[in-house]
Every structure is written in structure tokens, then in C-alpha cells.
Amino acid sequence: MREARRARVEVSFEDQSLLVPLFGQFDANLVQVENRLGVFISARGNHLQIEGPEDAVARARDVLTRMYDRLALGQDLDPGAVESLIAMSNEPTLEGIVRGQDGGAPIMIRTRRKTIVPRSAGQIPYMRQLASTDIVFALGPAGTGKTYLAVAQAVSQLITGSVQRLILSRPAVEAGEKLGFLPGDMKDKVDPYLRPLYDALYDCMPPEQVERHLASGVIEVAPIAFMRGRTLADSFIILDEAQNTTREQMKMFLTRFGQNSRMVVCGDPRQVDIPGGDAMSGLADAVSKLEGVEGIAVSHFTAADVVRHPIVGRIVEAYEGTGS
């Protein structure tokens, strides 16, 4: 087998105030790029020299440039963001994530607290769908950003006034264990099931705004059972953990759709916790009936789109590979 050609390139960064966050504490970001791509990076002032196999050096240069561009736009650069840029450096869609393809609008979601850009190849078409399609189904494993991006898009549209309310829902189904009696009123009883939705809200809006909107009903977080008999107009509606709905519940939920609304249905078809398993899940049934219908889009995520710690993606791949 022929040995890979080796290369050495130098990349320079104009704004020296961004070098500390670019390199990371104790050069942690540079070490992360080195370890993942198999290159050696040395720093001299605002110049970085990258050495290693030719393809890996080209990828490392691209990743470091994207890291710098991200900081220049005022966005955070944590280890997860670095890992996502590394993962996407082999994707043809990486170029244009910030600028937009063919000179089009940038692919991003603006909220009160942050500007969000795609962190995996699968998130790029999904974010486009969130901005333009009436009903979106997002299918895939945990950690791919399905629910987080949906909440971010909902918050963005609430800020701009294109919707008047956010409705966040999920089935109140225990994930394999019995929680027993839960004390408190109805809100206290259902809140543990809805915590991921709250976490995404607080990440996109100042806490005092979230509390105010929850108190006024502008943001409503409720189990799916509370959706029956309603028509939800001028609303952004999100159903999380949709694989745990029955067929009847899914049909009921989808037909709540009203004028000037947007709906996102998120779930992992491989994590069904309701009695009867996959055969009873309303998510797979709905996608099989509705995929291809005008005004409805489906995004499929894989382990390659996991944007949590890299080991999460490897865990998902291991489980999916065994078919269990």
C-alpha cells in the first residue's frame, strides 16, 4: 500500500484577539484537531503551521479557518463545535454553511441568546425545512439536534412575530422504568417528562422571558393528551419523543394544525417505549402515509449527525450495527 503524501502548510489569522479562544485553554482546541485528523500543529504568533498526510492537512486547514470564522461572527467555540466542524470537514456542504449556498441567505437561526448554525451535514437541510415547510418530521437518534433546532426556530419566529404562540408537547411515557406516584399539581407531574424542551427554551431565551411567556400562555408546555379538541392557529407546535405516540394520538395531533402555523414532529423510531413496540408507534405510521405529501418534509438523521460528545456517536453506531 502506497504511503500517503505528506504536506506542510501555514495559515495566518488577522485578528489576534481571537487567537486565545481559537487555540483553547492550554491549546485544547488545537490538540483536538491534531488527535482527530492525525496532524501536527505548531503556533508562532498569529501563524499556524500544519504538518501531516496531505488530505488531513487540507482538512485541518479548513477546520481551523471555520473555527476562526465562527469566532469572528461572535459564536461560541466549545469542544462540541470543534468536533462538529471536524466531522463536517469531509462533507461537500461545509462550504457555504455561514455564507449560504450559491450566494443564498446564510443558514442560521437567530435567537435572543445566540445565533445557531448547522453542526452536522444532516442539520443543513433540516434547518432549511424548519424555515420554509409547514410540517416537518425529524427522525433519528438522540444527540442530533432534532428538538433543540426546532425549539430554536420556534423562538426565532416568536421573536419576529411570525407566530404568536409556542406549543411544546410530548407523550408522558416512562422510558422503561416505573416512576410511581409523582407529587404536586398537574404541571409538577408532567414537567419531568418535558424537561428537554425547557432546557432548549432556556438556552435560546433569557430565563425571565421564558417564565413570563409560560405564565401568560404565550409558551405552553403540555403532554399530548391536552391537545385533543383544539385547533392551534398562529402557533409553532413541536411534538417531541413522537415515537411513543399511538397511531390515534398522532392523527389527533397532526389534525390540530391551524392557519399560519408551523409543526415539527421529532422522534427516534428505534426507541419505542409504548406497549406493543414498533407496531403500535404512530410516528412510523405517519411518515409512511405522509412522506411526499405537499407541505410535509422528512429529515433523516444518523449517528454521523450526533453533535454531543464524539463517544455518543460511536455508541449509537454500535447499537445500530447490532440491530438491537
N, C-alpha and C positions, 0 to 999 in steps of 0.2 A: 504494500500500500504506500502510495507516494506521500511524503511528508508535506503538510500544509505550508504554503509560502508564508514567510514571516514579514512583518512590516513595522514601521515606526512612523508615527505622525505626531504633529504638535497642533494643539488647539488653544486659542487665546480668548480671553473674556474681557470685555471692555470695562464693565462696571465692577471695580474691585470691592465695593461694599457688599456684593453678593457672593463673594468667594467663601466666606465663613459658612453661611448656610448651604452653599453648593457642596463644599467638601464634607460638611457634617462634623459633629463633635468627635475629636480625635481622628478625623478623616474617615469617619464611619461610612459615609456615602461612597467615597472612592473605593474603599475596601470592598463594599458590597458589589460594586460594578466589577472590580477585579476578580472576585471569587466567582461571580455568576458567569462571566464571559471568558475567564481564563487569560486575562491580560495583565500587564504591569503598568501602573500609572505613577509617574513622578511629577511633582509640582515644583515650579520655580516662579515665584511671583504670581502673575496672572496667566502664566503659561503652563499647560499640562502636556506632558509627553506620554504617549500611549504606545506600548510595545507588545507584540504577540502575533498569533496567527492573523493573516491578512483580513479574513472575514470578520473575526472577532474584534480586531482593531477598528474596522469600519463601523461595526455596531456600537462599540464603546464610545466612539466619537459622536455618533448620532444621539446616543442616550445622554451623554454629558451636555450636548447642545440643548436637548429638550429640557433637561433639568434646569439649565440656566434660563431658558426662555420662560419656564414655569415661574421661577422666582422673579423674573423681570415683570411678569404680569401680576405680581402680588399674591401668588398662590402658594400654599404650603408645600413643603417638600419633606415628607416623612418617609420612613423606610418602605411603607406600603406603596407610596407614589413612585419611589425609585424602582421598586420591584415591578410595578406595572409598566413603567417605561422600558425596562429591560425586556419584559415579556413581549411588548408590542414592537420592539425594535426589529423583529423579523417579519412584521406584517406590512404589506404594501399600503395599508390605510394609515400608517402612522403619520406620514407627511400630510399635513392639512388638518390635523386634529384641532389645532388652535385657529389656523387661518381659514379653514373650510376648503372643501374640495373645489377645484376649478374656479377659485376666486369667490366661492359662495360664502354665505354667512358662517361665522365661527360656530363650531359645535360645542355649546356650553349652556349651562343653566345658572342664572344669577339669582341668589337669594340674599336675605339681609346680612347673613353672616359670612358667606363665602361664594366664590364662583367655582362651579364644578365642571370639569372637563372629563372626557372618557378616560377610563383607566384600564380598559381592555378592548380588544378588537370587537368583541360582541356588544360592547356598550355603545359603539358608534351608531349602528342602525337603530338600536333601541332608543337612544336619545332623540334621533330624528323622528321616530314614530311617536314618542311622547309629545313632541311639539306639534304634530300635524294630524294624528289619526284619532278618530272618535273613541274606539275601544281597542285596547292593546292587551294581549295575553303575553306574559313573560314567564317562560318555563326554564328551569334549570336548578342546579344545586345551590346550597347555601353559600354566601360569601361573594356572589357575582354582582351584587348591587341592584338587584331587581326592585326591591321595595324601597331602598334608600333613594334611588334616582326618581322613582315615581313620586315619593313624598317631596323631593326637591322640586320637581316640575310643578307639583300641586301648589307648593308655597310660592314659587315664582309667578304662577298665574293668579294667585290670590293677591300678591303684591301689585301686579299690573292692572288688576280689576277685571280680567277676562273671565273670572269666575267669582262668585260671591261667597261660596262655602266650600269647605273640605270635609268629605265624609270618609273616614278611615275605618275599615271593618275587617273582621276575620272570624272564622268559626271558633267557638270556645271548646276546643277539643284537646284533651290532655295527650301529650306526646309519649304514650307508652306507660306512664306511671299514674297512679291514683293520688290526687291531691287531697281528697277528703273534703270536709267542711271548711269553707272559707268564710271568715267573719266579715262583718260590715254590711253596708248597703250594696245596691246593685253595681255601682261604679267600682267599689272596693273589690267586689267578687270577680269582675271581668278584667280589671286593669292588669293583673299578672299575665293574661293571655295577649294583651295588646302592647306590652312594654316595648317591643322592637319599633312599633310605629311612633310611640312617644319619643324614643331615643333619636329617631331620624328627624322628628319635628324640632326638638331642642337643638339639634346640630345645625338646622337651617334658619331658625328664628331666635331672637332674644327670648330668654325664659319668660320675662314679664309679658311679652306679646302672646306667647303660647298660652299662658294662664288666662289672659284677658279674653282671647278668642275662644278658649274652651268654656269659660264662664258665660260668654254671650251666645254661644251656639254657632259661631262662625266656623269653628272647628268642632266636629263631632266624631268621637271615637266610640264605636259600639260593636257588639257582636252581630253577626249576620242575621240572627233571629229578629233583631229590631228593624230590619229593612222591609219586612213584609207590609204590603198595603200602601207603600209610599211611592211617589214619583219625584225624582230628585233632579230638579231643573237648576241651571246656573251653578252647577257643582262640579268639583273634581272628586271622583269617587274611586277609592282604592280598596281592593279586596286582597288581603294577604293570606298566606297558607291555604290557597284555594283548593289544593289537592284534598283537603279534608272537608269539602262540601259534598253533599249528596247531589244527585242529578236534579232533584226537585229544588234544592236550595240554590243551585247555580242558575237554573232557569228563572227562579223568582228574582235573584239578584240582578241578572242581566236585564230583565224587563223593568227594572226601576229607572232605567236610563231616561232622562228628560231633555227638554230643549236646552241648547247651549251648554251641554255638559261634556265631560271627558271621563272615561272609565279605564282603569288599569287593573288587571287580574293577575296576581303573582302566585306562583307555586312551584313546587318540586314534585313532579309525578312519581318520583322514586321514594317519596317519604310519606306515604298514605297511612294515617293512624286511625281512620274510622273503621267500624265493624264491616267486614266484607272485603276490605282491602281495595286493590286497584279496580276491581269490577264495579264497585259502588261509587267511585270518585266522580264527581261532577266536572272536574277540570278536564280530564282526558276526553270525556264525552262531549263537552262543549267545543273543545278545539277540533275534534274530528268532524263536528257538524258545521262549524263556523269558519274554519280556515279557508281563506279565499273569498269570503263574502265581502262585498264593498263596504268600506268604512271600518273594517276589522283587520288588525295586523297581529302577527305572532312572532315573537323573538325567542329563539332557542339559544340558551347558554350552555357551556360545557365546563369541565374542570379547568380548561385553559383560560377561562374568564374570571376565575376566582381572584379577588383583589384583597383578600385578607393575607395573613402570613403565608409565605410560599408552601409551608408544610400542609396547610389546609387543602391546597390544590392537589398535592400528592396523595393525601388521604382520600379525597373524592375520587381520584383516578384509580386508586387501589380498590375501593369498594365497587366502583362501576365496572372495573375489569373482571371482578369475580362474579358479577351479575347478581349479587346478593343485596 
